[in-house]
Amino acid sequence: MFKFILYLMPVFVLTSAFAEDKCIAYKTNPYVRIDKPDWVKKVGQPLRMMDLYHGNVVATLVDEYDIIVNIDELPNNEGFCVGIKDINAVIGYSDFLVKIDMRHKLDTCSYKTVLSHEGEHINAYLSVIDDFQDDLKKSVYTAANSITPIFVKKESDISSAIDVLNNKLQTHPDVVLVKQKISAEEELRNAKIDEKNKQYEELKKCNG
């Protein structure tokens, strides 16, 4: 019995690999479009005290991929090849929540000063996404173009195949790397804004 199982396994692997090879012929060059989401800014004042001179920005990143696929039926009811045709992605920031210490009363000079400073941080986030648009598109295209169509035996398995394609796309090294670069650049730009400490002088004027 043990020898019989060992004999069947390579036959299955070869059959699966053979089916995958058939799908290579159905691969197409994908079209990639990347848009930025519309964004909104909300301002809140937590009940707990914060840093009096610094607010805080909580940024919500949208990272969504709408994959349109080609579904090619193989001859003799052998199965289907499911491959990436188009990708419509939305990548960027949709919401910013600005937190300001409650000791700054609404619409006072100090409140507006802190709000203005946090606005610089919001602009930093947005500028990084703007500057990386070409890199994002290039990385998503490279990833999508490297993924060969997936073979499935039954039509009911097509949905699962699309999930696999999506996972392969988002975990591709080029896509992961560009997101790491975006994150690093955001930290750098935000740090430079805080290094200037312009809000301290502005707040002194408010208290003067």
C-alpha positions in Angstrom: 0.0 0.0 0.0 2.8 2.4 0.9 4.6 1.9 -2.5 1.3 2.3 -4.3 0.8 5.8 -2.8 4.3 6.9 -3.6 3.7 5.9 -7.2 0.5 8.0 -7.5 1.9 11.2 -6.1 4.4 12.1 -8.9 1.6 11.3 -11.5 -0.6 13.9 -9.8 2.2 16.5 -9.7 3.0 16.0 -13.3 -0.6 16.3 -14.3 -1.0 19.5 -12.3 2.2 21.0 -13.8 1.1 20.0 -17.3 -2.2 21.9 -16.8 -0.3 24.9 -15.5 1.9 24.9 -18.6 -1.2 25.0 -20.7 -2.3 28.2 -19.0 0.9 30.0 -19.9 -0.4 30.4 -23.4 -3.3 32.4 -22.1 -1.3 35.0 -20.3 -1.8 38.6 -21.4 0.0 41.8 -20.5 -2.1 43.5 -17.8 -3.4 47.0 -17.8 -2.8 48.8 -14.5 -4.6 51.9 -13.2 -3.9 53.4 -9.8 -6.1 56.2 -8.3 -5.9 58.0 -5.0 -8.9 58.1 -2.8 -10.7 61.3 -1.8 -9.8 62.3 1.7 -11.4 64.1 4.6 -10.0 65.7 7.7 -11.6 65.4 11.1 -10.5 67.2 14.3 -11.1 65.9 17.8 -10.0 66.8 21.4 -9.5 63.7 23.6 -10.6 63.9 27.2 -7.1 62.9 28.3 -4.3 65.5 28.2 -1.9 65.4 25.4 1.4 67.2 24.6 0.4 70.8 24.8 2.6 71.8 21.9 2.0 68.9 19.6 -1.2 67.4 18.2 -1.4 64.0 16.6 -2.5 62.8 13.2 -4.0 59.4 12.7 -3.9 58.6 8.9 -6.1 55.9 7.4 -4.4 54.2 4.4 -6.5 52.7 1.6 -4.9 49.8 -0.3 -7.4 48.1 -2.5 -7.1 46.1 -5.7 -9.9 45.3 -8.1 -8.7 42.5 -10.3 -10.4 41.9 -13.6 -9.5 38.4 -15.0 -9.6 36.5 -18.2 -11.3 33.1 -17.9 -10.3 30.8 -20.7 -11.9 27.4 -21.0 -9.6 24.6 -22.0 -10.5 22.2 -24.8 -12.2 18.9 -24.0 -13.6 20.1 -20.7 -10.1 19.9 -19.1 -10.7 23.0 -16.9 -10.1 26.7 -16.9 -7.2 29.2 -16.9 -7.8 32.2 -14.8 -5.3 35.1 -15.4 -5.0 38.8 -14.6 -6.3 41.1 -17.3 -6.7 44.5 -15.7 -6.0 45.9 -12.2 -7.8 49.0 -10.9 -6.1 49.9 -7.6 -6.9 52.7 -5.1 -3.9 53.5 -2.9 -3.6 56.5 -0.6 -5.0 58.2 2.4 -8.8 58.6 2.8 -9.1 59.9 6.3 -7.1 62.0 8.7 -8.0 62.4 12.4 -6.2 65.3 14.0 -6.1 65.2 17.8 -5.5 68.4 19.7 -5.0 68.8 23.5 -8.3 69.9 25.1 -6.5 72.9 26.9 -6.5 74.6 23.5 -10.0 76.1 23.3 -11.8 75.8 20.0 -10.9 78.5 17.4 -8.4 80.2 19.7 -4.9 81.3 18.5 -3.2 78.3 20.1 -5.8 75.9 18.7 -5.3 77.2 15.2 -1.6 77.1 15.6 -1.5 73.4 16.5 -4.1 72.6 13.8 -1.9 74.4 11.3 1.2 72.4 12.4 -0.7 69.1 12.1 -1.9 70.2 8.6 1.8 70.2 7.6 2.0 66.5 8.6 -1.1 65.8 6.5 0.5 67.5 3.5 3.6 65.3 4.1 1.5 62.1 3.9 -0.2 63.3 0.8 3.0 64.5 -0.9 4.6 61.1 -0.4 1.8 59.3 -2.1 1.9 61.8 -5.0 5.6 61.4 -5.4 5.4 57.6 -5.5 2.6 57.3 -8.0 5.0 56.1 -10.8 6.8 53.7 -8.5 3.5 52.3 -7.3 2.2 51.7 -10.8 5.5 50.2 -12.0 5.6 47.8 -9.0 2.0 46.7 -9.4 2.5 46.2 -13.1 5.7 44.2 -12.6 4.0 42.0 -10.0 0.9 41.5 -12.1 2.9 40.7 -15.3 4.9 38.1 -13.4 1.9 36.1 -12.4 0.9 33.3 -14.8 -2.7 32.2 -15.1 -4.0 29.7 -12.6 -5.4 26.4 -13.7 -8.7 25.2 -12.0 -10.6 22.1 -12.8 -14.1 23.3 -12.0 -15.9 26.6 -12.6 -16.8 26.8 -8.9 -13.0 27.2 -8.2 -12.6 30.4 -10.2 -13.4 32.6 -7.3 -10.8 31.0 -5.1 -8.3 31.4 -8.0 -8.9 35.1 -8.1 -8.2 35.3 -4.3 -4.9 33.5 -5.0 -4.0 36.0 -7.7 -4.8 38.9 -5.4 -2.6 37.4 -2.7 0.3 36.8 -5.1 0.0 40.4 -6.3 0.0 42.0 -2.8 2.8 39.8 -1.5 5.0 40.3 -4.6 8.5 41.6 -3.5 8.2 44.7 -5.7 4.9 45.7 -4.2 6.1 45.1 -0.7 9.3 47.0 -1.3 7.6 50.2 -2.6 5.3 50.3 0.3 8.2 50.0 2.7 9.9 52.9 0.8 6.7 55.0 1.2 6.5 54.3 4.9 10.2 55.3 5.4 9.8 58.5 3.4 6.7 59.4 5.4 8.6 59.1 8.6 11.5 61.1 7.2 9.3 64.0 6.1 7.3 64.1 9.3 10.5 64.1 11.4 11.8 67.1 9.4 8.6 69.0 10.1 9.0 68.4 13.8 12.6 69.3 13.8 11.8 72.9 12.7 9.6 73.4 15.8 8.0 76.5 14.2 4.8 75.9 16.3 6.7 76.8 19.5 7.4 80.3 18.4 3.9 80.7 17.1 2.4 79.5 20.4 4.5 82.0 22.2 3.0 84.8 20.2 -0.5 83.5 21.1 0.4 83.7 24.8 2.1 87.0 24.5 
